[in-house]
């Protein structure tokens, strides 16, 4: 089998965190509630859990930290730092971005927020209750009744580095661009699954 080497071009490495410099951050609480059960117990079949308490800013902060937060920082020779997050990512590139669409969260005004794991804060991009818009996009009316939803997206340029195409396939034939898009979509789905898979740890009181 013929194999080709693949390496990341560190000269064009994107910023580790998406930033909105013109928006004031809302610092999230760091005194997070302890996890009641371990991962495998949370995923194991069993009787339905007791109703969860109302969602407040502390529980939302815990959900964000244990799914997309920075758990440790490692500095390599030469000064390069990697901010490892709670959920694994393709090549530790962490292209997944988390947004909170809040409507009924104690201690948090309704709005659309971007979560920045770097300074563990939220930044409000839109004011108002947009849960109905998320429900419409998801084709699930029940979403509008939830206190909040976490919406995941990806930075395509970061994904392009993983599939070794920092130019996003410009100048390539259509078949090559389609293959690149397919690989990027696959990595995005894998990373999203890893991020979401941590949420059952908070689903049982």
N, C-alpha and C positions, 0 to 999 in steps of 0.2 A: 504494500500500500504506500502510495506516495503521500507524504505529509509536508505541508509548508509551514515554515516558522511564522509566528505572529507575535508582534511586540507592540506595546503602546508607545506613542510618540509623546514623551513627557513635555516637550516644548510647547505643545498646544493643549495642555491639560486644562479643562475648564475649572472655574472656581468650585470649591467643595460644596458651597451652599448658594442657592438662589437668593438674591437679596433685593429688597425694595427700599433703597436708601432714603426716599422722600416720605416714608410712612413710619410713624412712631411705633415702636414695638410695645406690645402688651406682654410683660414678663409672666411666664407661667409659674405657678407654685412648685417648689422643689421638694417639699415635705410630702412625698407621694405615699399613698396607702400601700401597705405590704400586700404582696400577692398571696391569696388565700390557698391556692392549690398549685401544684406544678403542672407543666405542660401536658404530660401524658394523662394525668387524672382529669384535666379539663376536657381533653379530647375523647376520653373514654365514654362509651354509651352508659346511660343511667337514667334515673328519674329526672324530670324537668327541674331545672334549678329554681330556687325561690325567686320571686320578682326582685329585680335589682332596684336599689334605691334611686331616687331621682338623680339625673345627671347634673353634676355641678362642675365647676372649673377644676377642682382637684382631681376628680375622676377622669375628666377629659385630658388633663395633663398627664395622668398616669397612662392612659390609653395611647397617647401620642409618644410618650417616652419609651414604653415597652414594645412599641411596634416600629417606630421610626426615629427614636432618639439616639444621640451619641452616647455610647456606653464606655468608650475608652479612646484615647489618642496615642498613637505610636509615632515616634520620631525616628526616621532612618538616617544612616550616615549621609551627610550632605545637607541635612536639614529638612528633607521632605517629610511632611506629616500626613498620616492617614487617620481620618476620623471614623472609627469603626462604629457602626450603628447596630441597633438591637436586632434587625433582620438582615440576613446575609444579602449580598448583591453580586451581580456578575462582575468578577474581577475587582471587587471592592470599589466600583465606580460610583455607586449610589445615585443612579439617575432618577429614582422615584421621588416625586414631590407630593406632599400631603397638603390638602386644603380642607378646612372645616366649614361646613355650611350649617350654621347654628341658628336655632329658632327658639328653643326653650331650655337653655342651659343656665343654671343658677350662677350668677356672678359674671356672665358674659352677655353683652348686648347682641341681639340678632344681627347676622351679617355673614359675609363670606370672608374667611380668613386664610392666610397662608401660614403654614407652620415652618419655622426656621429652627432646625435642630441645633444649629451652631450656637445661638444665644438662647435657645429654649424659650422661644417667644412666638406670639401670634401677631400678624399684621392684618388689619382689616382692609380688604380691597373694596368691598361693597357693604353698605349699611342696609339693613332690612332683612325680612324673612324670605329666603329663596328656597325653602324646602319643597315648595310646590314645583319649582322648575326642575329640581333634582328628581322628584317623583315622576314628572312627565318624561324626562330623559331616560329614566330607568324603566319606564312602563310599569310602575309599581306604586299604586296610590298609597300603600301603607308607609312608604318612605316619608311622605309629608307629615305623618303623625309622630315620627320619631323626633326626639329632642334635638338631634344633630346627625349629620352624616359626614363621613370622612371620604373625600374624593381623591383618588390617586391619579397622577399624571406622570409623564416622563420627559426628561430633557433629551431631545433627539440627538443633539450633537454629542452628548456623552455616550449614548448608545452607539453612535457611529464609530467612536473610537474602539468600542469593544469588537465590532465586526471589521475593524481595520480599514475604515473608510472615512477619515476625518473630513473629506470634501463632500460628504453626503451623496456620493455617487454622481456628481456633476460630470458631464462629458462621457459617461458610460452608456452603453447600449441599454435599451429598455429591459431586456432580460436580466442584465446584471443589476440594474436598479431595483427590479422586482425582488431579486434574491436578497439584496441588502435590506430592503424593507421587511421582507419575511423574517430574516434573522433578527432584526431590531425588534419586531413585534414579539418574537418568541422570547427574547431576553426580558422584554418589558413584562410579559405575562408571568414569567418565572419569578421575577423580582417582586411583582405585586402579590403573587401567591405567598412568597416568604414573608412579606410585610403583614398581610392579612392573617397568616397562620398564627401570629402571636396573640391575636385578640381574644381567643378562647380563655387565655389565662386570666382575663379580667371579667369574664362573663358569669362567673359564679361567686357569690358573696362569701 
